[in-house]
Amino acid sequence: NNVENLCDLPVSDILFGMVHNAMSSVDAGFYVFANHMEDPIVDSLDAGFRGLSLDLCNCNGKMQFCHGGPETGCGIGRRDPVETFGQINDWIARNPNN
């Protein structure tokens, strides 16, 4: 994260901010009340967050990121894990020193 005074500290001594339900967005098909930003994963990484909470559940036999469980979560939004991890991987490739 380019904060020099943290470089010599063990990871257990550093606090990391985390984004809860980072996969949720209207653009990804989540209801407006079940999301946090326009594009939470890329926006969060750009803002410096390195912890992304992603909820995985079984939606009708298919593993998806969703907000909750199969009873409620799959109905209020779901996101393909391969696409989502691809988005994260693309960000890492564009920002190798972050």
Buried (B, 14 or more C-beta within 10 A) or exposed (E): EEEEEEEEEEEEEEEEEEBEBBBBBBEBBBEEEBBBBEBBBBBBBEEEBEEBEBBEBEBEEEEBBBBBEBEEBBBBBBBBBEEBEEBBEEBEEEEEEE
